[in-house]
Amino acid sequence: MSLEEAIETTKIHSVCGLLPAGEAVLRHRPFRDPHHTISDIGLLGGTANITPGEVSLAHNGVLFLDELPEFHRSTLEVLRQPLEDGKVTVSRASGTMTFPSAFMLVAAMNPCPCGHHGDPKRQCRCSPGQVERYRRKISGPLLDRIDLHVEAPAVEYAELTGSTPAESSATMRSRVLKAREIQRKRLARSRKATCNARMSHTQLREHCRLDERGNELLKNAMEDLNFSARGYDRILKVARTIADLAASDMILPDHLLEALGYRSLDRNLWG
């Protein structure tokens, strides 16, 4: 984290009494993974003394929600404001307070209650109604605020035991840091945006321009796949990031096509 991010994050954890022993300032980005039984107040913040919740403790870091549909729907719905605004306002009888909550949401879920829906080798035991109710726990507006939808099929034995070397985590980290540095320089004049995901609509129009072919491609995708205006913004932000990872000044059609591929859950599961 930058010094400013570290100080801001340290303040939140200090208020909650969660600073590690012997550390005056947090050096690493926080990682929070609350259990699916957590309440609205636990996630958003509150109680009589109005303390920060998990969304604020994950500020400048990662909030990981495993088994997403197992969370209460009302609990998941409170994520809309912090995901959109990067802050959360908590009102109680004792007063009203606003906490920062600019976190990266990472969530995982099964395709159905038994976990085998769509598996070519194992038969799903769920009825269509059960699958529908399970998936409907994730509302469209919440899904719309998630940039990347990635399917993770079962890993074959040959892949588990294979010796083909893959890209190391250190190499990936280096690529990400280079892309982040490109974004930091591009958004240097902004006080709020430090990466593509936090660009405003004005910054989006300035830094995510498409050529004629890209505009036509995105127009057809919007019309054929019925993406929302929010989905449009997020597709452009992801395409801009893919271009940054490829060290490209322009968003090329290939970058746009890859970004569009990450919106598959919009139509595959909720269409």
N, C-alpha and C positions, 0 to 999 in steps of 0.2 A: 504494500500500500504506500501511497504518497504520505508525507508527513501530515498533511491536512486530513486525509482519510483516517490515518492512524489515531490522531487526536480525537476526531469525531466519534470513531468507533469505541475508543477507550472510555469516553464520557458515558456512553450508553451502558457498557458493561460495568462500569464503576457504580452507576446509580443502582444497578441490580445486584451489586455485591459479587460479581462473577469474574473479577480480574484474577488471573492466575497468581499464586503466591510468588512474591519476589519480582513481579513484573509491573513496572510503572506505566508502560505503554504497550498496547497490543501491536505486535509486529506482523502477524499473519492474518489474512482475511478469515473472518469467522465462518464456521460451518455448523449449521443448526439442522437437526433432523428430529423434529417432534413426533411423538407417537400419534397414531390416527385417532386415539381417544381424546385428544386435546380439545378444549372448549374454545368458543369464539374469543372469550376474554384472554385465554392463554396464548392464542395466536396473535390477536390484535393488540392486546394490552388493556390494562384497566385496574381492577380491584379498587378498594376504597382510597388508596394512596396514589392511584394512577401511575403505575409503573409500566415500562416498555414491555411489549410482548415479543414473541418469536420473530415476527416480521421486522422488528427494529433491532433485535439482537443479531439478526443476519445482515444488517446494513453494511454495505461495501463487501459482502461475502455471498455465501450460498445458503439458500433455504431448500432443503431436500425433503420432499414428501413422498415416502414409499407407500405403496398400495393406495393410490390416490382416491379411488372410489369408496374406500372404507372410511374416509373422513366424513363427518356429517356435512350434508350439502350446505347448511347454513354457515358452517365454519369455512368452507371453501369460498363461499360467496363474498366473505369479508376481504378476500385477497384482491378484489377488483380495484379498489381505490389505491392501495399501495403499489400494485403493479403498474397502474396508469400514471400516478402522480409522484411516486418515489417518496411519499410521506403518508402518515396516517394520523387522523385526528380522533382523540378519545374524549368523550364527554361523560362525566359522572356528576353526581350531586355535589361533590367537593370541588368541581371545576372542569375546565377543558384544557387539554394539552395536545400539542402536535409533536410527533416524533419522526425523525427521518427513517425511511424504510426502502432505500434503493438497493435491492438485493437481486441476485440471479436465482430464479426459481427453477429447480430441477425436480421433476416428478416421474414416478414409475407406476405402471399399472398392468394388470393382466387383461387379455382381450375379453374375458368372461369370468364368472365366479370360479369355475373349475380350472381355468387357465389353458384349456386345450382348443379353444375355438380357432379354426383355421389351420390347425396343425395337421400336416398330411399323414402322420403316422399314429397319432392318438386321437381317439374319438371324443368329441365334446359331449358331456353329460347334461348340459344346460338346455332348457327349452328356449325357444325364441323370445318368449316373454321375459325370462330371467336375464338373458343377455341384454335385451333392450333396457330393462330397469337398471341393470348394473352400469351400463354406459351412460344412461341419462342422469346419473349422479353428477356427471361433469357437464355443466351447462355450456351452451354455445358461447355466451359472452366471456366466460372464463377461458375456454379453449382458444378463443380468438386472441387472447392476450399472451399466448405461449408461442414464441417465435418458431421453434423447431419441433417437428413431430417425427420421431425416428422409431421405426419398428425394429425389434430385436428378436429375430426368429431363433429357434433352438440351434445350438451349435453341434455340428456333426462330429463324430468320433475322430475322423481324419484331421479335422481342424484342431481338435484338442491335443492330439498327439503329434501334429505336424512340426517339422523343424525349420520351416521357412521363416526367416527373420522378419519381424514387423518393425514399423517405425517406433523408435523408443520414445518414452515419455519426455526425456530430456530434449529430443529433437522437436517434438510437438510443442513443448514449452517455449523453445527458442522461436518457432514460427509464430506462436501466439503473441509473444512479447514484441516481436518486430511489427506485427499488425497493430498492436495496441499503441506502439510508439507513433506509427503513421496516423492513427486516429487522434492521439493526443496533440500532435502538431497541427492537424487539420482543425481541431476544435479549440485551439489555444485561446482564442478570444472569448470563449464561452465560460461562464462561471459554473453552470450546472452540468453541462454535457462533457463527459470525459471519454466516452466511447460511442460507437455508432448506435447502440441500443437506446441511448438517452438523448438522441438528437430530437430537437423540436421540429414541428412541421416546416417552419421557415428554413431551418438548417437542412432538412430533408430535400427541399426544392433546390437548394444551393449545391449540395454535395452529391446528390443521387440522380443526376441528369442521365437520361437514356438517349441513345441515337434513334434514328427513325425505325430501324428493325426492332430494337428493344421496346419502343413505345407500342408498336403494332403487336408484338408478342404479349406484352402485359395487358393490353386492351382486350385481346382475344381470351386470355386466361380469366380476366375479371368477368367477362360476359358469359363464358361457357361454364365456369366453375362457381359463379355467384359469390365471389369473395367480398367481404365487407370493406368499408373504407379503412377500418383499423387493420384489416388483413393486408390491404394495399400498402400502408405505411410500413408494416413489418416485413413484407416481402422485399421492399426496397432497402431496408436497413440490413437485412440478411445478405442480399445481393452485394451491397456495398462492402460488407465484411468479407465475403468470399473473394471479391476483387482485391481487397487489401491483403488477404493471405496469399494471393497470387501476384502481389506487387504490381497491380494494374491500376493506372490512373483512372481509366474508364470502366464503367460497368458494362461488360460484354454480354451478348445474348446467352452464352454458356453459363455465366454467373447467374443470370436471371432464371434460367431453366432449372439450375440446381436449387435456387431459393424457392421456386414454385414447387419443387418436389417435396419440400419439407412442410407443405400444407396439406398433406395427404389425409390426415385424420378428419379434416373439415368435411370431406365428402365420403370417405370410406366407413367411418364409424358413426357419424352424426347426420349423414345425408339422407 
